[in-house]
Amino acid sequence: MRLLSNYDGKWFKKSTITEALFDLFLTEIIDANAYSKLFIVSPWIRNIDFMTSIRGDLKLAMNYTPSRISLIKILEEYLNRGGRLTIVCLPPHKLISQEDIDSLIYFIKLRDQLENQESKLLLSSMIAKTTSKILINKPMINFLATLKRKFNEQVDIIYNERLHAKIYLGQHLVLLGSANITNMGFQYSDEVCVISHDNDLLTKIRGFCDSLLQRGFSKKSEHYLINSYLNLPHEIGKLHPEIESLFNTIQHYLSSKEKGKLDFISYPYLEK
């Protein structure tokens, strides 16, 4: 077992946590087959980059040797070799606030009723800020949707609305600690993790990861209905085209197909 952190004494250094996670992924790629299973358990996820130049010869794992590689490219390499991936993360309704949606609708309504240009400009600024808050986790949603769209049954996405654990588990190594799989978690925040190849620990952590689906507050993406948690206007495109695109992405790739469309509620003041 090895202890990892982002800091050494008083000076910031390149994250040994990131390097260890990259090594874990490379190990899994080299040995990937139809029986391989990889877990990423992290409330928040971003498509982080890994610097490859200091990690030895990548030709053992890949057919090319880029100086930088993104998380999604690494996972695609693993999945293309037949492995299975389970991601446990927060559900979409924890990434998008109903309060922000309602505030945006209210600001749009108020702006359209005003005639004073100075007040309209102030509200336009508030609308832009609220829109940005709603879209802040769009990269995470697009990341999950891309994997689901490309690999479908090879990728299981489990939503756990109480999730706080951070675990990265392969067949041979486990990395666990405080770091979300984000740039903040792996490079900038003051985090601590451990990495181990102990078989007893691997077995116990694998059992814990397998049990996450049994939680009453966990749900597979294909059984998840976002409109059970969020109320959205019929004319969602009037809020912002990117917001409409965001919810279409969730509907098509990260939510149940049981209902053909999202159920929108009526906000008369958004309708002409």
C-alpha positions as CSV (number, residue, x, y, z in Angstrom):
1,M,0.0,0.0,0.0
2,R,1.3,3.5,-0.9
3,L,0.2,6.8,0.4
4,L,-0.4,9.6,-2.2
5,S,-1.0,13.3,-2.0
6,N,-0.9,16.5,-4.2
7,Y,1.5,18.3,-1.9
8,D,5.0,17.8,-0.5
9,G,5.8,20.1,2.4
10,K,5.2,23.7,1.5
11,W,5.5,23.4,-2.3
12,F,3.0,22.3,-4.9
13,K,4.1,19.4,-7.0
14,K,2.8,17.4,-9.9
15,S,0.1,15.1,-8.5
16,T,1.3,11.6,-7.6
17,I,-2.4,10.8,-7.3
18,T,-2.9,11.5,-11.0
19,E,0.2,9.4,-11.9
20,A,-1.0,6.5,-9.8
21,L,-4.5,6.5,-11.4
22,F,-2.9,6.6,-14.8
23,D,-0.8,3.6,-13.9
24,L,-4.0,1.8,-12.7
25,F,-5.8,2.5,-16.0
26,L,-2.8,1.4,-18.1
27,T,-2.6,-1.9,-16.1
28,E,-6.2,-2.5,-16.8
29,I,-5.9,-1.7,-20.5
30,I,-2.9,-4.2,-20.9
31,D,-4.9,-7.0,-19.4
32,A,-8.4,-6.1,-20.7
33,N,-10.7,-8.8,-21.9
34,A,-14.4,-9.7,-21.8
35,Y,-14.1,-10.7,-18.1
36,S,-12.5,-7.4,-17.0
37,K,-14.4,-5.0,-14.8
38,L,-13.4,-1.5,-13.9
39,F,-15.1,0.7,-11.3
40,I,-15.1,4.5,-11.2
41,V,-16.9,5.7,-8.1
42,S,-16.8,9.5,-7.8
43,P,-19.6,12.0,-7.1
44,W,-18.2,14.5,-9.6
45,I,-16.4,13.6,-12.9
46,R,-14.5,15.5,-15.5
47,N,-12.7,14.5,-18.6
48,I,-9.3,15.1,-17.0
49,D,-6.0,14.9,-18.9
50,F,-3.0,12.7,-18.1
51,M,0.5,13.7,-19.0
52,T,2.1,10.6,-20.5
53,S,5.8,11.5,-21.0
54,I,6.9,10.4,-17.6
55,R,5.0,7.2,-17.4
56,G,7.3,5.0,-19.6
57,D,6.6,3.3,-22.9
58,L,2.9,3.3,-23.7
59,K,3.3,0.9,-26.6
60,L,2.6,-1.9,-24.2
61,A,-0.9,-0.5,-23.7
62,M,-1.6,1.5,-26.8
63,N,-0.8,1.7,-30.5
64,Y,0.2,5.3,-30.2
65,T,2.1,7.4,-27.7
66,P,0.6,10.9,-27.2
67,S,2.2,13.3,-24.8
68,R,-1.2,14.0,-23.2
69,I,-4.3,11.8,-23.2
70,S,-7.8,12.4,-21.8
71,L,-9.7,10.2,-19.5
72,I,-12.4,9.4,-22.1
73,K,-9.7,8.2,-24.6
74,I,-8.2,5.9,-21.9
75,L,-11.6,4.4,-21.1
76,E,-12.4,4.0,-24.8
77,E,-9.1,2.1,-25.2
78,Y,-10.1,-0.2,-22.3
79,L,-13.6,-0.7,-23.6
80,N,-12.5,-1.4,-27.2
81,R,-10.5,-4.3,-25.8
82,G,-13.7,-5.8,-24.3
83,G,-13.6,-4.6,-20.7
84,R,-16.7,-3.6,-18.8
85,L,-17.0,-0.2,-16.9
86,T,-19.2,0.7,-14.0
87,I,-19.5,4.4,-13.1
88,V,-21.1,5.4,-9.8
89,C,-21.8,9.1,-9.6
90,L,-24.4,11.7,-8.6
91,P,-27.7,11.7,-10.6
92,P,-28.6,14.5,-13.0
93,H,-31.1,16.1,-10.6
94,K,-28.2,16.6,-8.2
95,L,-26.1,18.3,-10.9
96,I,-28.9,20.7,-12.0
97,S,-30.8,22.7,-9.4
98,Q,-34.6,23.1,-9.6
99,E,-34.1,26.4,-7.8
100,D,-31.9,27.7,-10.6
101,I,-34.4,26.6,-13.2
102,D,-37.3,28.3,-11.4
103,S,-35.1,31.4,-10.9
104,L,-34.3,31.5,-14.6
105,I,-37.9,31.3,-15.6
106,Y,-38.8,34.1,-13.1
107,F,-36.0,36.4,-14.4
108,I,-37.0,35.8,-18.0
109,K,-40.7,36.6,-17.1
110,L,-39.7,39.8,-15.3
111,R,-37.3,41.0,-18.0
112,D,-40.0,40.6,-20.6
113,Q,-42.4,42.7,-18.6
114,L,-40.1,45.6,-18.0
115,E,-39.6,48.6,-20.2
116,N,-36.7,50.3,-18.4
117,Q,-33.5,49.4,-20.3
118,E,-31.2,49.6,-17.3
119,S,-33.4,47.1,-15.4
120,K,-33.6,44.9,-18.4
121,L,-29.8,44.9,-18.7
122,L,-29.5,44.0,-15.0
123,L,-31.9,41.1,-15.4
124,S,-30.1,40.0,-18.5
125,S,-26.9,39.7,-16.5
126,M,-28.8,37.7,-13.8
127,I,-30.2,35.4,-16.5
128,A,-26.7,34.8,-17.9
129,K,-25.3,33.9,-14.5
130,T,-28.2,31.6,-13.7
131,T,-27.9,29.9,-17.1
132,S,-24.2,29.3,-16.4
133,K,-25.0,27.7,-13.1
134,I,-27.5,25.3,-14.8
135,L,-24.9,24.4,-17.4
136,I,-21.9,24.1,-15.1
137,N,-22.1,20.3,-15.0
138,K,-22.8,19.9,-18.7
139,P,-19.2,18.5,-19.3
140,M,-19.9,15.7,-16.8
141,I,-23.3,14.9,-18.4
142,N,-21.7,14.9,-21.9
143,F,-18.8,12.7,-20.7
144,L,-21.3,10.0,-19.3
145,A,-23.5,10.3,-22.4
146,T,-20.6,9.8,-24.8
147,L,-19.5,6.5,-23.1
148,K,-23.1,5.3,-23.0
149,R,-23.7,6.2,-26.7
150,K,-20.5,4.5,-27.9
151,F,-20.5,1.4,-25.7
152,N,-24.0,1.1,-24.3
153,E,-24.2,-2.4,-22.6
154,Q,-20.5,-2.4,-21.7
155,V,-21.0,0.7,-19.6
156,D,-23.2,0.7,-16.5
157,I,-24.0,4.1,-14.9
158,I,-25.4,4.0,-11.4
159,Y,-26.7,7.1,-9.8
160,N,-26.3,7.4,-6.1
161,E,-27.7,10.7,-4.7
162,R,-25.9,10.3,-1.3
163,L,-22.5,9.3,-2.8
164,H,-19.4,10.7,-1.1
165,A,-17.0,7.8,-1.6
166,K,-14.2,8.0,-4.2
167,I,-12.9,4.6,-5.4
168,Y,-11.0,3.6,-8.6
169,L,-10.9,-0.2,-8.8
170,G,-9.6,-2.6,-11.4
171,Q,-8.7,-6.2,-11.4
172,H,-5.2,-5.6,-10.0
173,L,-5.2,-2.3,-8.2
174,V,-7.4,0.0,-6.2
175,L,-7.0,3.7,-5.5
176,L,-9.2,5.2,-2.8
177,G,-9.3,8.4,-0.8
178,S,-10.6,11.9,-0.9
179,A,-10.1,12.9,-4.6
180,N,-13.0,13.2,-7.0
181,I,-12.0,12.5,-10.6
182,T,-11.7,16.2,-11.5
183,N,-8.8,18.6,-12.1
184,M,-9.4,20.1,-8.6
185,G,-9.4,16.6,-7.0
186,F,-6.4,15.3,-8.8
187,Q,-4.2,18.3,-9.1
188,Y,-5.1,21.3,-7.1
189,S,-7.0,20.4,-3.9
190,D,-5.2,19.1,-0.9
191,E,-6.1,15.4,-1.2
192,V,-4.8,12.1,0.2
193,C,-5.3,8.7,-1.3
194,V,-3.9,5.2,-1.1
195,I,-3.2,2.7,-3.8
196,S,-2.9,-1.0,-3.2
197,H,-2.7,-4.4,-4.9
198,D,-3.6,-6.4,-1.8
199,N,-5.9,-9.1,-2.8
200,D,-8.0,-9.1,0.4
201,L,-8.5,-5.4,0.1
202,L,-9.4,-5.7,-3.6
203,T,-12.0,-8.3,-2.8
204,K,-13.6,-6.3,0.0
205,I,-13.7,-3.1,-2.1
206,R,-15.1,-5.0,-5.0
207,G,-17.9,-6.3,-2.8
208,F,-18.6,-2.8,-1.6
209,C,-18.8,-1.5,-5.2
210,D,-21.1,-4.3,-6.2
211,S,-23.4,-3.5,-3.3
212,L,-23.8,0.1,-4.4
213,L,-26.7,-0.8,-6.7
214,Q,-28.6,-2.3,-3.8
215,R,-28.9,1.0,-2.0
216,G,-32.4,2.3,-1.8
217,F,-31.1,5.7,-3.1
218,S,-29.2,4.2,-6.0
219,K,-30.6,3.6,-9.5
220,K,-29.3,2.5,-12.9
221,S,-29.4,5.2,-15.6
222,E,-31.8,3.1,-17.7
223,H,-34.3,3.0,-14.7
224,Y,-34.0,6.7,-13.9
225,L,-36.7,9.2,-14.9
226,I,-35.4,12.7,-14.7
227,N,-38.9,14.2,-14.9
228,S,-39.6,12.5,-11.5
229,Y,-37.2,14.9,-9.9
230,L,-37.3,18.1,-12.0
231,N,-40.1,20.3,-13.3
232,L,-39.3,21.8,-16.7
233,P,-41.3,24.2,-19.0
234,H,-42.9,23.1,-22.2
235,E,-40.9,25.7,-24.1
236,I,-37.6,24.8,-22.6
237,G,-35.7,26.1,-25.7
238,K,-36.9,29.6,-24.6
239,L,-34.7,29.3,-21.6
240,H,-31.5,28.7,-23.6
241,P,-30.7,26.4,-26.5
242,E,-27.9,24.8,-24.5
243,I,-30.3,24.0,-21.7
244,E,-32.6,22.3,-24.1
245,S,-29.6,20.3,-25.6
246,L,-28.6,19.3,-22.0
247,F,-31.9,17.8,-21.2
248,N,-32.2,16.1,-24.6
249,T,-28.8,14.5,-23.9
250,I,-30.0,13.2,-20.5
251,Q,-33.2,11.9,-22.0
252,H,-31.6,10.0,-24.9
253,Y,-28.6,8.5,-23.1
254,L,-28.8,8.9,-19.3
255,S,-32.5,8.3,-18.5
256,S,-35.2,5.7,-18.9
257,K,-36.8,5.4,-22.4
258,E,-40.0,4.3,-20.7
259,K,-41.6,7.6,-21.4
260,G,-40.8,8.8,-25.0
261,K,-40.4,12.4,-24.0
262,L,-39.7,14.4,-20.9
263,D,-42.9,15.5,-19.2
264,F,-42.9,19.3,-19.2
265,I,-45.1,21.5,-17.0
266,S,-46.8,24.6,-18.1
267,Y,-45.4,28.0,-17.4
268,P,-47.9,30.3,-19.1
269,Y,-45.7,33.4,-18.9
270,L,-43.2,31.6,-21.2
271,E,-45.8,31.0,-23.8
272,K,-46.9,33.7,-26.3
